[in-house]
Amino acid sequence: MSSPTLLTICGSLRKGSFNRMLLKEAQAAFGPAETLEADLNLPLYDGDLEEAEGVPQAVKTLAQQVRDADAVVISSPEYNKGITGVLKNALDWISRVEGMPFKDKPTVVMSANAGRTGGETGQFMVLSCLTPLQALVLPGQMLCVAAAGKEFDDSGALTNEHYLKVLATRMEALRAAVT
Ligand SMILES: Cc1cc2nc3c(=O)[nH]c(=O)nc-3n(C[C@H](O)[C@H](O)[C@H](O)COP(=O)(O)O)c2cc1C
């Protein structure tokens, strides 16, 4: 496969999100690919809405992007030591789409946070939430960028050699899983 499709999913909607910066670095480390970023700006999951109107178009689009991707990278901050509402909501919606879009999808999860654990606790929760979706979560060293405000320069580039090394290893493994 010469040019795989890589879908990036950011658990923060914030424009200046450190997790989005980390995903850009992940993209670069992954190498040549058709890359697109998921839009998690979705309505809140509501069973009544689903019953009345069906799955929203934005969710169908997202689910199709997951299905079509060769590989997925998720980077999310933790909020209060847990998964962000934005990411949980998206995963809940995706789980309502026929055909299990995440099933066997090679996926790497990472996090960046202001705190000193880099979102490790929240990342465990993301991994846990991916379990019923049957994503093929690749094993490897956890990448948890701590004190994220100090680890990216003004252009959004990750400057810490250790994190860059872990990221390269994780992305090499992801690429190997899809090529
Ligand atoms: C609601 C909320 C909860 C947060 N909880 C945590 C936390 O549990 N651990 C932590 O390290 N930082 C926490 N933070 C700070 C985030 O790490 C920081 O805002 C970070 O920049 C968010 O990621 P982003 O840059 O990708 O948006 C929290 C921030 C918000 C807004």
The ligand as an SDF file (V2000), in Angstrom:
LIG
                    3D

 31 33  0  0  0  0  0  0  0  0999 V2000
  -12.5970   20.6970   32.2040 C   0  0  0  0  0  0  0  0  0  0  0  0
  -11.1010   20.5540   32.2810 C   0  0  0  0  0  0  0  0  0  0  0  0
  -10.5550   19.5460   33.0580 C   0  0  0  0  0  0  0  0  0  0  0  0
   -9.1730   19.3650   33.1100 C   0  0  0  0  0  0  0  0  0  0  0  0
   -8.6660   18.3040   33.8100 N   0  0  0  0  0  0  0  0  0  0  0  0
   -7.3340   18.0610   33.7480 C   0  0  0  0  0  0  0  0  0  0  0  0
   -6.7970   16.8550   34.3290 C   0  0  0  0  0  0  0  0  0  0  0  0
   -7.4830   16.0310   34.8830 O   0  0  0  0  0  0  0  0  0  0  0  0
   -5.4550   16.6560   34.2110 N   0  0  0  0  0  0  0  0  0  0  0  0
   -4.6190   17.5500   33.5880 C   0  0  0  0  0  0  0  0  0  0  0  0
   -3.4100   17.3090   33.4920 O   0  0  0  0  0  0  0  0  0  0  0  0
   -5.1150   18.6860   33.0440 N   0  0  0  0  0  0  0  0  0  0  0  0
   -6.4370   18.9500   33.0920 C   0  0  0  0  0  0  0  0  0  0  0  0
   -6.9510   20.0610   32.4900 N   0  0  0  0  0  0  0  0  0  0  0  0
   -6.0440   21.0060   31.8280 C   0  0  0  0  0  0  0  0  0  0  0  0
   -5.7150   20.4850   30.4150 C   0  0  0  0  0  0  0  0  0  0  0  0
   -4.6250   19.6140   30.5040 O   0  0  0  0  0  0  0  0  0  0  0  0
   -5.3480   21.6410   29.4650 C   0  0  0  0  0  0  0  0  0  0  0  0
   -6.4330   22.5380   29.3740 O   0  0  0  0  0  0  0  0  0  0  0  0
   -4.9630   21.1220   28.0910 C   0  0  0  0  0  0  0  0  0  0  0  0
   -4.4080   22.1790   27.3730 O   0  0  0  0  0  0  0  0  0  0  0  0
   -6.1700   20.5290   27.3590 C   0  0  0  0  0  0  0  0  0  0  0  0
   -5.7840   19.9330   26.1530 O   0  0  0  0  0  0  0  0  0  0  0  0
   -5.8370   20.6920   24.7370 P   0  0  0  0  0  0  0  0  0  0  0  0
   -4.6900   21.6870   24.7650 O   0  0  0  0  0  0  0  0  0  0  0  0
   -5.6360   19.6270   23.7330 O   0  0  0  0  0  0  0  0  0  0  0  0
   -7.1720   21.3910   24.6350 O   0  0  0  0  0  0  0  0  0  0  0  0
   -8.3340   20.2700   32.4290 C   0  0  0  0  0  0  0  0  0  0  0  0
   -8.8990   21.3000   31.6540 C   0  0  0  0  0  0  0  0  0  0  0  0
  -10.2460   21.4230   31.5620 C   0  0  0  0  0  0  0  0  0  0  0  0
  -10.8320   22.5040   30.6700 C   0  0  0  0  0  0  0  0  0  0  0  0
  1  2  1  0
  2  3  1  0
  2 30  2  0
  3  4  2  0
  4  5  1  0
  4 28  1  0
  5  6  2  0
  6  7  1  0
  6 13  1  0
  7  8  2  0
  7  9  1  0
  9 10  1  0
 10 11  2  0
 10 12  1  0
 12 13  2  0
 13 14  1  0
 14 15  1  0
 14 28  1  0
 15 16  1  0
 16 17  1  0
 16 18  1  0
 18 19  1  0
 18 20  1  0
 20 21  1  0
 20 22  1  0
 22 23  1  0
 23 24  1  0
 24 25  2  0
 24 26  1  0
 24 27  1  0
 28 29  2  0
 29 30  1  0
 30 31  1  0
M  END
$$$$
